[in-house]
C-alpha cells in the first residue's frame, strides 16, 4: 500500500518538476496542501535518498537532483518507505516466513510483486507531468465548448 507520506512525497516531486527554480519547504507545503511539519519530514527522506537537494540563499530552496525523466514512482516510494509497495511481509528483503518452504502462494506473489515494481519503475515524473498538462488542456477545451 502506498502510504500518505509517500503520496505527499509524490506531490512534492511533481511540484518540483513543474518549477524551474528551487522551492522552499513552506512553498511546497502550501502548493501541495501538505502540513508543513509533514513536508519537512518528507523532504528529509527525499534528500537522504538523493532525489532532492536543499540550498540556502536567494536562489536556494529544494530542487531535484536528477531530471524528471530519471525519477520514477518507485524511486520516490522506496525513498519514503522501502516496504510501502510490498504485497506481503514475506516478500520484503529483510522478511522471513516460517512457512516459506511449504507455501504455495509465495512464488505467485513474488511474480506479482516484481510486476508491480517494474510498473512503478517505468512511470517517470516527466511522463506524469506531461499527463497533467494534457489533462489541463483537455479540461480547458471542454470549458470552451
DRENPA-3360 file (N, C-alpha, C; in nm, 2 decimals, always signed):
BEGIN
1 = XXXXXXXX = +0.08/-0.12/+0.00/+0.00/+0.00/+0.00/+0.09/+0.12/+0.00 ~ +0.05/+0.22/-0.08/+0.12/+0.35/-0.08/+0.07/+0.43/+0.04 ~ +0.16/+0.47/+0.13/+0.12/+0.55/+0.25/+0.09/+0.69/+0.21 ~ +0.03/+0.76/+0.31/+0.00/+0.90/+0.30/+0.13/+0.98/+0.28 ~ +0.23/+0.94/+0.35/+0.36/+1.01/+0.34/+0.42/+0.99/+0.20 ~ +0.41/+0.87/+0.14/+0.45/+0.85/+0.00/+0.37/+0.94/-0.09 ~ +0.24/+0.95/-0.07/+0.16/+1.03/-0.15/+0.20/+1.18/-0.15 ~ +0.23/+1.22/-0.03/+0.28/+1.36/-0.01/+0.42/+1.38/-0.08;
9 = XXXXXXXX = +0.50/+1.28/-0.08/+0.63/+1.29/-0.15/+0.61/+1.30/-0.30 ~ +0.52/+1.22/-0.35/+0.49/+1.22/-0.49/+0.44/+1.36/-0.53 ~ +0.35/+1.42/-0.45/+0.30/+1.55/-0.48/+0.41/+1.66/-0.48 ~ +0.51/+1.64/-0.38/+0.62/+1.74/-0.37/+0.71/+1.73/-0.49 ~ +0.74/+1.61/-0.54/+0.82/+1.59/-0.65/+0.75/+1.64/-0.78 ~ +0.63/+1.62/-0.79/+0.55/+1.67/-0.91/+0.56/+1.82/-0.91 ~ +0.55/+1.88/-0.79/+0.55/+2.03/-0.78/+0.69/+2.08/-0.82 ~ +0.79/+2.01/-0.78/+0.93/+2.05/-0.81/+0.96/+2.04/-0.96;
17 = XXXXXXXX = +0.90/+1.94/-1.02/+0.92/+1.92/-1.17/+0.86/+2.04/-1.24 ~ +0.75/+2.09/-1.19/+0.67/+2.19/-1.26/+0.74/+2.33/-1.25 ~ +0.84/+2.35/-1.17/+0.91/+2.47/-1.15/+1.05/+2.46/-1.18 ~ +1.11/+2.56/-1.25/+1.25/+2.56/-1.28/+1.34/+2.60/-1.16 ~ +1.29/+2.68/-1.08/+1.37/+2.73/-0.96/+1.34/+2.65/-0.84 ~ +1.43/+2.66/-0.74/+1.40/+2.59/-0.61/+1.28/+2.64/-0.54 ~ +1.22/+2.56/-0.46/+1.11/+2.60/-0.38/+1.14/+2.57/-0.23 ~ +1.09/+2.66/-0.15/+1.11/+2.64/+0.00/+1.01/+2.53/+0.04;
25 = XXXXXXXX = +1.04/+2.47/+0.16/+0.95/+2.37/+0.21/+0.81/+2.43/+0.24 ~ +0.81/+2.55/+0.28/+0.68/+2.62/+0.31/+0.60/+2.64/+0.18 ~ +0.67/+2.68/+0.07/+0.60/+2.69/-0.06/+0.55/+2.56/-0.11 ~ +0.63/+2.45/-0.09/+0.58/+2.32/-0.13/+0.47/+2.27/-0.05 ~ +0.47/+2.30/+0.08/+0.36/+2.26/+0.17/+0.23/+2.33/+0.12 ~ +0.24/+2.46/+0.10/+0.12/+2.53/+0.05/+0.07/+2.48/-0.08 ~ +0.16/+2.47/-0.18/+0.12/+2.43/-0.31/+0.06/+2.29/-0.32 ~ +0.10/+2.20/-0.23/+0.06/+2.06/-0.23/-0.05/+2.03/-0.13;
33 = XXXXXXXX = -0.08/+2.13/-0.04/-0.17/+2.12/+0.07/-0.13/+2.01/+0.16 ~ +0.00/+2.01/+0.19/+0.05/+1.91/+0.29/+0.09/+1.99/+0.41 ~ +0.06/+1.94/+0.53/+0.11/+2.02/+0.65/+0.26/+2.04/+0.65 ~ +0.30/+2.16/+0.69/+0.44/+2.19/+0.68/+0.53/+2.09/+0.76 ~ +0.50/+2.05/+0.88/+0.59/+1.96/+0.95/+0.61/+1.83/+0.87 ~ +0.50/+1.78/+0.81/+0.50/+1.66/+0.74/+0.59/+1.68/+0.61 ~ +0.57/+1.80/+0.55/+0.65/+1.82/+0.43/+0.80/+1.82/+0.46 ~ +0.84/+1.88/+0.57/+0.98/+1.88/+0.62/+1.03/+1.74/+0.63;
41 = XXXXXXXX = +0.95/+1.65/+0.69/+0.99/+1.51/+0.71/+1.01/+1.44/+0.57 ~ +0.91/+1.47/+0.49/+0.92/+1.41/+0.35/+1.04/+1.45/+0.28 ~ +1.07/+1.58/+0.28/+1.19/+1.64/+0.21/+1.32/+1.58/+0.27 ~ +1.32/+1.56/+0.40/+1.44/+1.50/+0.46/+1.46/+1.36/+0.41 ~ +1.36/+1.28/+0.39/+1.38/+1.15/+0.33/+1.41/+1.15/+0.19 ~ +1.35/+1.25/+0.11/+1.39/+1.26/-0.03/+1.53/+1.31/-0.04 ~ +1.58/+1.39/+0.05/+1.72/+1.44/+0.05/+1.81/+1.32/+0.08 ~ +1.78/+1.24/+0.18/+1.86/+1.13/+0.22/+1.87/+1.03/+0.10;
49 = XXXXXXXX = +1.77/+1.02/+0.02/+1.77/+0.92/-0.09/+1.84/+0.99/-0.21 ~ +1.88/+1.11/-0.20/+1.95/+1.18/-0.31/+1.86/+1.21/-0.43 ~ +1.73/+1.23/-0.40/+1.64/+1.27/-0.51/+1.62/+1.42/-0.51 ~ +1.64/+1.49/-0.40/+1.63/+1.63/-0.40/+1.75/+1.68/-0.32 ~ +1.78/+1.81/-0.33/+1.88/+1.88/-0.25/+1.83/+2.01/-0.21 ~ +1.88/+2.06/-0.10/+1.83/+2.19/-0.05/+1.95/+2.28/-0.04 ~ +1.93/+2.40/-0.08/+2.04/+2.50/-0.06/+1.98/+2.63/-0.01 ~ +2.06/+2.70/+0.06/+2.02/+2.83/+0.12/+2.05/+2.94/+0.03;
57 = XXXXXXXX = +1.99/+3.06/+0.06/+2.02/+3.18/-0.01/+1.91/+3.22/-0.11 ~ +1.93/+3.33/-0.17/+1.83/+3.39/-0.26/+1.78/+3.30/-0.37 ~ +1.87/+3.23/-0.43/+1.83/+3.14/-0.54/+1.83/+2.99/-0.49 ~ +1.82/+2.98/-0.36/+1.82/+2.84/-0.30/+1.68/+2.78/-0.30 ~ +1.66/+2.69/-0.21/+1.54/+2.61/-0.20/+1.56/+2.46/-0.23 ~ +1.46/+2.39/-0.24/+1.46/+2.25/-0.27/+1.45/+2.23/-0.42 ~ +1.54/+2.15/-0.47/+1.55/+2.12/-0.62/+1.57/+1.97/-0.64 ~ +1.52/+1.92/-0.75/+1.55/+1.78/-0.79/+1.70/+1.77/-0.82;
65 = XXXXXXXX = +1.75/+1.65/-0.79/+1.89/+1.62/-0.81/+1.91/+1.57/-0.96 ~ +1.81/+1.50/-1.00/+1.82/+1.44/-1.14/+1.70/+1.50/-1.22 ~ +1.71/+1.48/-1.35/+1.60/+1.52/-1.44/+1.47/+1.44/-1.41 ~ +1.36/+1.49/-1.43/+1.23/+1.42/-1.40/+1.22/+1.29/-1.48 ~ +1.28/+1.28/-1.59/+1.28/+1.15/-1.67/+1.36/+1.04/-1.61 ~ +1.44/+1.08/-1.51/+1.52/+0.98/-1.44/+1.47/+0.94/-1.30 ~ +1.35/+1.00/-1.26/+1.30/+0.97/-1.13/+1.16/+0.90/-1.15 ~ +1.15/+0.78/-1.09/+1.02/+0.71/-1.11/+0.94/+0.71/-0.98;
73 = XXXXXXXX = +0.82/+0.66/-0.99/+0.73/+0.65/-0.87/+0.80/+0.55/-0.78 ~ +0.86/+0.45/-0.83/+0.93/+0.35/-0.74/+1.04/+0.42/-0.66 ~ +1.12/+0.50/-0.72/+1.23/+0.57/-0.65/+1.17/+0.65/-0.54 ~ +1.06/+0.72/-0.56/+1.01/+0.81/-0.45/+0.95/+0.72/-0.34 ~ +0.87/+0.62/-0.38/+0.81/+0.53/-0.28/+0.91/+0.46/-0.19 ~ +1.02/+0.41/-0.25/+1.13/+0.35/-0.18/+1.20/+0.45/-0.09 ~ +1.21/+0.57/-0.13/+1.28/+0.67/-0.05/+1.21/+0.70/+0.08 ~ +1.07/+0.70/+0.07/+0.99/+0.73/+0.18/+0.97/+0.61/+0.27;
81 = XXXXXXXX = +0.94/+0.49/+0.21/+0.92/+0.37/+0.29/+0.95/+0.25/+0.20 ~ +1.07/+0.19/+0.22/+1.11/+0.08/+0.14/+1.01/-0.04/+0.13 ~ +0.92/-0.05/+0.23/+0.82/-0.15/+0.23/+0.68/-0.11/+0.18 ~ +0.67/+0.02/+0.14/+0.54/+0.07/+0.11/+0.47/+0.00/-0.01 ~ +0.55/-0.05/-0.10/+0.49/-0.12/-0.22/+0.53/-0.27/-0.22 ~ +0.52/-0.33/-0.10/+0.54/-0.47/-0.09/+0.41/-0.54/-0.06 ~ +0.37/-0.64/-0.13/+0.24/-0.70/-0.12/+0.23/-0.78/+0.01 ~ +0.34/-0.84/+0.06/+0.33/-0.93/+0.18/+0.46/-0.92/+0.25;
89 = XXXXXXXX = +0.46/-0.94/+0.38/+0.58/-0.93/+0.46/+0.69/-1.03/+0.41 ~ +0.64/-1.14/+0.36/+0.74/-1.25/+0.32/+0.82/-1.21/+0.20 ~ +0.77/-1.10/+0.13/+0.84/-1.06/+0.01/+0.95/-0.95/+0.04 ~ +0.95/-0.90/+0.16/+1.05/-0.80/+0.20/+1.19/-0.86/+0.20 ~ +1.29/-0.78/+0.17/+1.42/-0.83/+0.17/+1.46/-0.88/+0.31 ~ +1.42/-0.81/+0.41/+1.45/-0.85/+0.55/+1.35/-0.94/+0.61 ~ +1.24/-0.97/+0.53/+1.14/-1.05/+0.59/+1.17/-1.20/+0.58 ~ +1.11/-1.27/+0.67/+1.12/-1.42/+0.67/+0.99/-1.48/+0.71;
97 = XXXXXXXX = +0.97/-1.60/+0.66/+0.84/-1.66/+0.69/+0.87/-1.81/+0.72 ~ +0.82/-1.85/+0.83/+0.84/-1.99/+0.88/+0.78/-2.09/+0.78 ~ +0.68/-2.05/+0.70/+0.61/-2.14/+0.62/+0.66/-2.14/+0.47 ~ +0.77/-2.06/+0.45/+0.81/-2.04/+0.31/+0.83/-2.17/+0.23 ~ +0.89/-2.27/+0.29/+0.92/-2.39/+0.21/+0.79/-2.47/+0.17 ~ +0.68/-2.46/+0.24/+0.56/-2.53/+0.20/+0.45/-2.43/+0.15 ~ +0.49/-2.31/+0.13/+0.39/-2.21/+0.09/+0.37/-2.22/-0.06 ~ +0.24/-2.23/-0.10/+0.21/-2.24/-0.24/+0.18/-2.11/-0.31;
105 = XXXXXXXX = +0.17/-2.00/-0.23/+0.14/-1.87/-0.28/+0.26/-1.78/-0.30 ~ +0.37/-1.81/-0.23/+0.48/-1.72/-0.23/+0.53/-1.69/-0.37 ~ +0.56/-1.79/-0.45/+0.61/-1.77/-0.58/+0.52/-1.68/-0.67 ~ +0.39/-1.71/-0.66/+0.29/-1.63/-0.73/+0.29/-1.48/-0.69 ~ +0.30/-1.46/-0.56/+0.30/-1.32/-0.51/+0.43/-1.26/-0.55 ~ +0.54/-1.33/-0.55/+0.67/-1.28/-0.59/+0.67/-1.23/-0.73 ~ +0.60/-1.30/-0.82/+0.59/-1.26/-0.96/+0.51/-1.13/-0.97 ~ +0.39/-1.13/-0.90/+0.31/-1.01/-0.90/+0.39/-0.89/-0.84;
113 = XXXXXXXX = +0.46/-0.91/-0.73/+0.54/-0.81/-0.67/+0.64/-0.75/-0.77 ~ +0.71/-0.84/-0.85/+0.81/-0.80/-0.95/+0.74/-0.71/-1.05 ~ +0.62/-0.76/-1.10/+0.55/-0.68/-1.20/+0.51/-0.54/-1.15 ~ +0.47/-0.53/-1.02/+0.44/-0.41/-0.96/+0.56/-0.31/-0.95 ~ +0.67/-0.36/-0.91/+0.79/-0.28/-0.90/+0.83/-0.23/-1.04 ~ +0.83/-0.32/-1.14/+0.86/-0.29/-1.27/+0.77/-0.18/-1.33 ~ +0.64/-0.20/-1.30/+0.54/-0.10/-1.34/+0.57/+0.04/-1.28 ~ +0.59/+0.04/-1.15/+0.62/+0.17/-1.09/+0.75/+0.23/-1.13;
121 = XXXXXXXX = +0.85/+0.15/-1.17/+0.98/+0.20/-1.22/+0.97/+0.26/-1.35 ~ +0.87/+0.22/-1.43/+0.85/+0.28/-1.57/+0.78/+0.41/-1.57 ~ +0.71/+0.44/-1.46/+0.63/+0.57/-1.46/+0.72/+0.68/-1.40 ~ +0.77/+0.76/-1.49/+0.86/+0.87/-1.45/+0.78/+1.00/-1.43 ~ +0.85/+1.09/-1.36/+0.78/+1.22/-1.33/+0.77/+1.31/-1.45 ~ +0.85/+1.29/-1.56/+0.83/+1.37/-1.68/+0.70/+1.32/-1.75 ~ +0.68/+1.19/-1.74/+0.55/+1.14/-1.80/+0.43/+1.18/-1.72 ~ +0.44/+1.18/-1.59/+0.33/+1.23/-1.51/+0.30/+1.38/-1.53;
129 = XXXXXXXX = +0.41/+1.45/-1.54/+0.39/+1.60/-1.57/+0.32/+1.62/-1.70 ~ +0.36/+1.55/-1.80/+0.30/+1.56/-1.93/+0.16/+1.52/-1.93 ~ +0.12/+1.42/-1.86/-0.02/+1.37/-1.84/-0.10/+1.48/-1.77 ~ -0.04/+1.55/-1.67/-0.10/+1.66/-1.60/-0.13/+1.77/-1.69 ~ -0.03/+1.81/-1.78/-0.05/+1.92/-1.88/-0.16/+1.88/-1.98 ~ -0.16/+1.76/-2.02/-0.26/+1.71/-2.12/-0.40/+1.72/-2.06 ~ -0.41/+1.68/-1.93/-0.54/+1.68/-1.87/-0.59/+1.82/-1.85 ~ -0.50/+1.91/-1.81/-0.55/+2.05/-1.80/-0.59/+2.11/-1.94;
137 = XXXXXXXX = -0.52/+2.07/-2.04/-0.56/+2.12/-2.18/-0.69/+2.07/-2.21 ~ -0.72/+1.94/-2.19/-0.85/+1.88/-2.22/-0.96/+1.95/-2.14 ~ -0.94/+1.98/-2.01/-1.04/+2.04/-1.93/-1.07/+2.18/-1.98 ~ -0.96/+2.26/-2.02/-0.98/+2.39/-2.07/-1.06/+2.38/-2.20 ~ -1.03/+2.28/-2.28/-1.10/+2.27/-2.41/-1.25/+2.24/-2.39 ~ -1.28/+2.16/-2.29/-1.42/+2.13/-2.26/-1.50/+2.25/-2.21 ~ -1.43/+2.34/-2.13/-1.49/+2.46/-2.08/-1.53/+2.55/-2.19 ~ -1.45/+2.56/-2.30/-1.48/+2.65/-2.41/-1.59/+2.60/-2.49;
145 = X = -1.62/+2.48/-2.49/-1.73/+2.42/-2.57/-1.87/+2.45/-2.51;
% end
